[in-house]
Amino acid sequence: MATTRTGPRVCVWMVALPAPGGREYVYRVYAPPDALPGDVFWSAFHCHDGSQDAGRLPRVSDAFDAAEIWRLD
């Protein structure tokens, strides 16, 4: 993991998770630049699962292949 004078370098990752009815939820995940896509995916998935509105939100897909993951530079 790359480090800076203030600590480990962290990047912003975006993860789009599909939901029923054609909806899509996009989450911002902070992780190292060399993070594994699976780890970034599960961080986003658990953000959706643990949200306060989880009872009102449609269930997102837990299929890794259905998610879109990209890094913001």
N, CA, C and O atoms as a MOPAC input file, in Angstrom:
PM7 MOZYME 1SCF
protein

 N      0.84500 1    -1.15700 1     0.00000 1
 C      0.00000 1     0.00000 1     0.00000 1
 C      0.90200 1     1.23500 1     0.00000 1
 O      1.87700 1     1.29700 1     0.74900 1
 N      0.57700 1     2.20200 1    -0.83200 1
 C      1.34900 1     3.43500 1    -0.89300 1
 C      1.06800 1     4.27500 1     0.34100 1
 O     -0.04700 1     4.27400 1     0.86400 1
 N      2.07600 1     4.98600 1     0.79900 1
 C      1.88700 1     5.85700 1     1.95700 1
 C      2.32300 1     7.26600 1     1.61100 1
 O      3.13100 1     7.48500 1     0.70900 1
 N      1.78000 1     8.19900 1     2.33700 1
 C      2.17700 1     9.60200 1     2.22500 1
 C      2.67900 1    10.03500 1     3.58500 1
 O      2.72000 1     9.24700 1     4.53000 1
 N      3.05800 1    11.29000 1     3.67100 1
 C      3.54200 1    11.78400 1     4.96900 1
 C      2.44900 1    11.74700 1     6.02500 1
 O      2.74900 1    11.68800 1     7.21700 1
 N      1.19200 1    11.78200 1     5.61400 1
 C      0.10200 1    11.79200 1     6.58300 1
 C     -0.50200 1    10.41100 1     6.82200 1
 O     -1.39100 1    10.27100 1     7.66100 1
 N     -0.03800 1     9.39000 1     6.10100 1
 C     -0.56400 1     8.04800 1     6.31800 1
 C     -0.76800 1     7.31200 1     5.01200 1
 O     -0.29300 1     7.75300 1     3.96500 1
 N     -1.47400 1     6.18900 1     5.06400 1
 C     -1.68500 1     5.38600 1     3.85500 1
 C     -2.48900 1     6.15500 1     2.81100 1
 O     -3.37500 1     6.94000 1     3.15000 1
 N     -2.17700 1     5.92500 1     1.55300 1
 C     -2.90400 1     6.57000 1     0.46100 1
 C     -4.24300 1     5.86800 1     0.28300 1
 O     -4.32400 1     4.64000 1     0.25900 1
 N     -5.28600 1     6.67400 1     0.15800 1
 C     -6.63200 1     6.14600 1    -0.02100 1
 C     -7.21200 1     6.74500 1    -1.29400 1
 O     -7.04100 1     7.93400 1    -1.56200 1
 N     -7.89000 1     5.93000 1    -2.06900 1
 C     -8.54400 1     6.36100 1    -3.29700 1
 C    -10.04800 1     6.27400 1    -3.12800 1
 O    -10.55700 1     5.62000 1    -2.21800 1
 N    -10.73900 1     6.94400 1    -4.02000 1
 C    -12.19500 1     6.87300 1    -4.03600 1
 C    -12.60600 1     5.89700 1    -5.13100 1
 O    -12.22400 1     6.04700 1    -6.29200 1
 N    -13.38000 1     4.90900 1    -4.74700 1
 C    -13.93000 1     3.91600 1    -5.66400 1
 C    -15.43900 1     4.13800 1    -5.72300 1
 O    -16.05400 1     4.50600 1    -4.72200 1
 N    -16.02700 1     3.91600 1    -6.87800 1
 C    -17.47600 1     3.99200 1    -7.03200 1
 C    -17.97600 1     2.59300 1    -7.39300 1
 O    -17.36200 1     1.88200 1    -8.18800 1
 N    -19.09900 1     2.22000 1    -6.79200 1
 C    -19.67300 1     0.89500 1    -7.04400 1
 C    -21.16500 1     1.06900 1    -7.32600 1
 O    -21.90400 1     1.58600 1    -6.48800 1
 N    -21.59900 1     0.63900 1    -8.50000 1
 C    -23.01500 1     0.67400 1    -8.86900 1
 C    -23.59600 1    -0.72000 1    -8.68700 1
 O    -23.12600 1    -1.68800 1    -9.28500 1
 N    -24.62300 1    -0.80500 1    -7.85200 1
 C    -25.27800 1    -2.07700 1    -7.56100 1
 C    -26.69300 1    -2.06200 1    -8.13700 1
 O    -27.49200 1    -1.19500 1    -7.78400 1
 N    -27.00800 1    -3.00600 1    -9.01500 1
 C    -28.35600 1    -3.04700 1    -9.58200 1
 C    -29.37800 1    -3.54800 1    -8.56700 1
 O    -29.07000 1    -4.34300 1    -7.67900 1
 N    -30.61200 1    -3.05200 1    -8.73100 1
 C    -31.72100 1    -3.45300 1    -7.86100 1
 C    -32.92600 1    -3.77400 1    -8.73500 1
 O    -32.94700 1    -3.43200 1    -9.91800 1
 N    -33.92300 1    -4.42500 1    -8.16100 1
 C    -35.12200 1    -4.76000 1    -8.94200 1
 C    -35.78400 1    -3.50400 1    -9.52400 1
 O    -35.66100 1    -2.40700 1    -8.97700 1
 N    -36.47800 1    -3.69100 1   -10.62900 1
 C    -37.20700 1    -2.58600 1   -11.23300 1
 C    -36.32700 1    -1.64100 1   -12.03800 1
 O    -36.75200 1    -0.53400 1   -12.37200 1
 N    -35.10200 1    -2.06600 1   -12.35500 1
 C    -34.21600 1    -1.22100 1   -13.14800 1
 C    -33.49700 1    -0.15200 1   -12.35200 1
 O    -32.76600 1     0.65300 1   -12.93000 1
 N    -33.68000 1    -0.12000 1   -11.05900 1
 C    -32.97700 1     0.86400 1   -10.22500 1
 C    -31.52400 1     0.48400 1   -10.07500 1
 O    -31.13100 1    -0.66400 1   -10.28100 1
 N    -30.73300 1     1.48300 1    -9.71000 1
 C    -29.30700 1     1.26300 1    -9.46800 1
 C    -28.88900 1     2.17300 1    -8.32200 1
 O    -29.26000 1     3.34600 1    -8.29600 1
 N    -28.13800 1     1.65700 1    -7.39600 1
 C    -27.62700 1     2.42100 1    -6.27600 1
 C    -26.11800 1     2.51100 1    -6.42700 1
 O    -25.44400 1     1.50500 1    -6.64900 1
 N    -25.59400 1     3.72200 1    -6.30400 1
 C    -24.15900 1     3.93700 1    -6.47600 1
 C    -23.58300 1     4.37500 1    -5.13200 1
 O    -24.10500 1     5.28200 1    -4.48400 1
 N    -22.51200 1     3.72100 1    -4.72900 1
 C    -21.87000 1     3.98800 1    -3.44400 1
 C    -20.42800 1     4.39700 1    -3.64100 1
 O    -19.74300 1     3.92300 1    -4.54800 1
 N    -19.98200 1     5.28600 1    -2.77200 1
 C    -18.58600 1     5.71700 1    -2.74000 1
 C    -17.88600 1     4.90700 1    -1.65800 1
 O    -18.35600 1     4.82300 1    -0.52400 1
 N    -16.76200 1     4.31600 1    -2.02400 1
 C    -15.97900 1     3.50900 1    -1.08400 1
 C    -14.56600 1     4.06700 1    -1.06200 1
 O    -13.97200 1     4.30200 1    -2.11400 1
 N    -14.02900 1     4.27600 1     0.12300 1
 C    -12.64600 1     4.73200 1     0.27600 1
 C    -11.77800 1     3.51800 1     0.56700 1
 O    -11.98300 1     2.80900 1     1.55200 1
 N    -10.80700 1     3.29200 1    -0.30600 1
 C     -9.93800 1     2.12000 1    -0.17600 1
 C     -8.59600 1     2.42400 1    -0.83500 1
 O     -8.48800 1     3.37200 1    -1.61300 1
 N     -7.57900 1     1.63100 1    -0.53200 1
 C     -6.26600 1     1.82200 1    -1.15300 1
 C     -6.34400 1     1.63800 1    -2.67000 1
 O     -7.24900 1     0.96400 1    -3.16200 1
 N     -5.42200 1     2.22000 1    -3.40300 1
 C     -5.44600 1     2.07800 1    -4.86100 1
 C     -5.28000 1     0.63100 1    -5.33100 1
 O     -5.70900 1     0.28800 1    -6.43200 1
 N     -4.66700 1    -0.21000 1    -4.51300 1
 C     -4.46600 1    -1.60500 1    -4.89400 1
 C     -5.50400 1    -2.54500 1    -4.25300 1
 O     -5.27600 1    -3.74900 1    -4.14100 1
 N     -6.63400 1    -1.98000 1    -3.84100 1
 C     -7.68700 1    -2.79600 1    -3.22300 1
 C     -8.21800 1    -3.81500 1    -4.22800 1
 O     -8.26800 1    -3.55300 1    -5.42900 1
 N     -8.60400 1    -4.95000 1    -3.72800 1
 C     -9.19700 1    -5.98500 1    -4.57300 1
 C    -10.63900 1    -5.59700 1    -4.91400 1
 O    -11.37200 1    -5.12900 1    -4.04200 1
 N    -11.05000 1    -5.78400 1    -6.15900 1
 C    -12.42400 1    -5.42900 1    -6.53700 1
 C    -13.48100 1    -6.09200 1    -5.65300 1
 O    -14.50700 1    -5.48200 1    -5.35100 1
 N    -13.23800 1    -7.33100 1    -5.23900 1
 C    -14.19400 1    -8.00900 1    -4.36900 1
 C    -14.36000 1    -7.32400 1    -3.03000 1
 O    -15.46900 1    -7.25600 1    -2.49900 1
 N    -13.27200 1    -6.81600 1    -2.47700 1
 C    -13.34500 1    -6.10500 1    -1.20200 1
 C    -14.11400 1    -4.79700 1    -1.35100 1
 O    -14.90500 1    -4.43500 1    -0.48000 1
 N    -13.88300 1    -4.08600 1    -2.45700 1
 C    -14.59400 1    -2.84000 1    -2.71500 1
 C    -16.08600 1    -3.12700 1    -2.89500 1
 O    -16.93200 1    -2.40200 1    -2.37000 1
 N    -16.39900 1    -4.17800 1    -3.63300 1
 C    -17.79400 1    -4.57900 1    -3.84400 1
 C    -18.49000 1    -4.84900 1    -2.51600 1
 O    -19.57700 1    -4.32500 1    -2.27200 1
 N    -17.88100 1    -5.65700 1    -1.65800 1
 C    -18.54000 1    -6.01000 1    -0.39500 1
 C    -18.68600 1    -4.81700 1     0.53000 1
 O    -19.64600 1    -4.74800 1     1.29800 1
 N    -17.75700 1    -3.88000 1     0.47400 1
 C    -17.90400 1    -2.65400 1     1.27400 1
 C    -19.14500 1    -1.89100 1     0.84200 1
 O    -19.91800 1    -1.43100 1     1.68200 1
 N    -19.34000 1    -1.75400 1    -0.46600 1
 C    -20.51900 1    -1.05600 1    -0.97000 1
 C    -21.79200 1    -1.82800 1    -0.64400 1
 O    -22.79200 1    -1.23500 1    -0.23900 1
 N    -21.76100 1    -3.13000 1    -0.81800 1
 C    -22.94100 1    -3.94800 1    -0.55000 1
 C    -23.37000 1    -3.80900 1     0.91500 1
 O    -24.56200 1    -3.71100 1     1.20600 1
 N    -22.41400 1    -3.80100 1     1.82100 1
 C    -22.74200 1    -3.68200 1     3.24000 1
 C    -23.19500 1    -2.27700 1     3.59600 1
 O    -23.94100 1    -2.10600 1     4.56000 1
 N    -22.76500 1    -1.25800 1     2.84400 1
 C    -23.28600 1     0.10200 1     3.05300 1
 C    -24.78600 1     0.11300 1     2.77700 1
 O    -25.55600 1     0.70300 1     3.53500 1
 N    -25.19700 1    -0.53500 1     1.70200 1
 C    -26.62400 1    -0.57700 1     1.35500 1
 C    -27.39300 1    -1.37900 1     2.39500 1
 O    -28.45700 1    -0.95700 1     2.84600 1
 N    -26.86900 1    -2.51000 1     2.76900 1
 C    -27.52400 1    -3.38000 1     3.74100 1
 C    -27.66500 1    -2.72800 1     5.11000 1
 O    -28.64400 1    -2.96600 1     5.81800 1
 N    -26.68800 1    -1.90700 1     5.48200 1
 C    -26.68300 1    -1.33400 1     6.81800 1
 C    -27.26700 1     0.06200 1     6.89600 1
 O    -27.21500 1     0.68800 1     7.95500 1
 N    -27.82700 1     0.57000 1     5.79500 1
 C    -28.37000 1     1.92600 1     5.82400 1
 C    -29.61500 1     1.97600 1     6.70300 1
 O    -30.28700 1     0.96500 1     6.90800 1
 N    -29.91000 1     3.16600 1     7.21700 1
 C    -31.07000 1     3.32000 1     8.09100 1
 C    -32.37100 1     3.07100 1     7.34500 1
 O    -33.37000 1     2.68100 1     7.94900 1
 N    -32.36300 1     3.29500 1     6.02500 1
 C    -33.56500 1     3.10000 1     5.23000 1
 C    -33.64200 1     1.70300 1     4.63400 1
 O    -34.43400 1     1.46500 1     3.72200 1
 N    -32.84300 1     0.78600 1     5.12700 1
 C    -32.75400 1    -0.53700 1     4.51200 1
 C    -34.11400 1    -1.20600 1     4.36400 1
 O    -34.33000 1    -1.95500 1     3.41200 1
 N    -35.02200 1    -0.95300 1     5.27900 1
 C    -36.33900 1    -1.55100 1     5.18400 1
 C    -37.15100 1    -1.00400 1     4.02500 1
 O    -38.03700 1    -1.68600 1     3.51100 1
 N    -36.85700 1     0.22600 1     3.60600 1
 C    -37.61900 1     0.85200 1     2.52300 1
 C    -36.93100 1     0.71100 1     1.17500 1
 O    -37.56800 1     0.91700 1     0.14200 1
 N    -35.64600 1     0.36500 1     1.15500 1
 C    -34.91900 1     0.24900 1    -0.10400 1
 C    -35.10700 1    -1.13900 1    -0.70300 1
 O    -35.17700 1    -2.12900 1     0.02600 1
 N    -35.18900 1    -1.21200 1    -2.03300 1
 C    -35.20800 1    -2.54100 1    -2.65100 1
 C    -33.89200 1    -3.25100 1    -2.39700 1
 O    -32.85600 1    -2.60500 1    -2.24200 1
 N    -33.92500 1    -4.51600 1    -2.35500 1
 C    -32.72100 1    -5.32700 1    -2.16000 1
 C    -31.85300 1    -5.22100 1    -3.39700 1
 O    -32.33000 1    -5.44700 1    -4.50900 1
 N    -30.58700 1    -4.87900 1    -3.22100 1
 C    -29.66400 1    -4.82900 1    -4.35600 1
 C    -29.12400 1    -6.21800 1    -4.61900 1
 O    -29.15500 1    -7.09600 1    -3.75700 1
 N    -28.63000 1    -6.39300 1    -5.82300 1
 C    -28.07300 1    -7.68200 1    -6.20500 1
 C    -26.74400 1    -7.90600 1    -5.50200 1
 O    -25.91100 1    -7.00300 1    -5.42200 1
 N    -26.55300 1    -9.11800 1    -4.99400 1
 C    -25.26900 1    -9.45100 1    -4.38800 1
 C    -24.38500 1   -10.19800 1    -5.38900 1
 O    -23.41100 1   -10.84500 1    -5.00300 1
 N    -24.72800 1   -10.10600 1    -6.66500 1
 C    -23.94000 1   -10.75100 1    -7.71700 1
 C    -22.78600 1    -9.83500 1    -8.12100 1
 O    -22.99600 1    -8.76400 1    -8.69200 1
 N    -21.59500 1   -10.26500 1    -7.82300 1
 C    -20.39900 1    -9.47700 1    -8.12300 1
 C    -20.34300 1    -9.10500 1    -9.59900 1
 O    -19.99200 1    -7.97500 1    -9.94000 1
 N    -20.68600 1   -10.04700 1   -10.48000 1
 C    -20.61300 1    -9.80400 1   -11.92300 1
 C    -21.59400 1    -8.74200 1   -12.39900 1
 O    -21.40400 1    -8.17500 1   -13.47500 1
 N    -22.62700 1    -8.46200 1   -11.63200 1
 C    -23.62100 1    -7.46800 1   -12.02400 1
 C    -23.22600 1    -6.05100 1   -11.59700 1
 O    -23.82200 1    -5.08100 1   -12.06500 1
 N    -22.24900 1    -5.92200 1   -10.73400 1
 C    -21.82200 1    -4.61100 1   -10.23500 1
 C    -20.84600 1    -3.94800 1   -11.20300 1
 O    -20.08500 1    -4.61500 1   -11.90500 1
 N    -20.89000 1    -2.62200 1   -11.21900 1
 C    -19.89500 1    -1.84000 1   -11.94500 1
 C    -18.99400 1    -1.18500 1   -10.90500 1
 O    -19.48300 1    -0.55100 1    -9.97000 1
 N    -17.69800 1    -1.33200 1   -11.06100 1
 C    -16.73600 1    -0.78800 1   -10.09400 1
 C    -15.71500 1     0.02900 1   -10.86200 1
 O    -15.13500 1    -0.45000 1   -11.83700 1
 N    -15.49200 1     1.26500 1   -10.42500 1
 C    -14.46400 1     2.07700 1   -11.05500 1
 C    -13.82300 1     2.98700 1   -10.00900 1
 O    -14.41600 1     3.30100 1    -8.97600 1
 N    -12.62100 1     3.38900 1   -10.30600 1
 C    -11.84100 1     4.24000 1    -9.40000 1
 C    -11.83500 1     5.66100 1    -9.92600 1
 O    -11.62600 1     5.88800 1   -11.11800 1
 N    -12.06400 1     6.61400 1    -9.04500 1
 C    -11.95300 1     8.02000 1    -9.40200 1
 C    -10.52000 1     8.46600 1    -9.13800 1
 O     -9.98800 1     8.23600 1    -8.05200 1
 N     -9.91000 1     9.08600 1   -10.09900 1
 C     -8.53100 1     9.54600 1    -9.91100 1
 C     -8.47300 1    11.04100 1    -9.69300 1
 O     -7.38900 1    11.59800 1    -9.51800 1

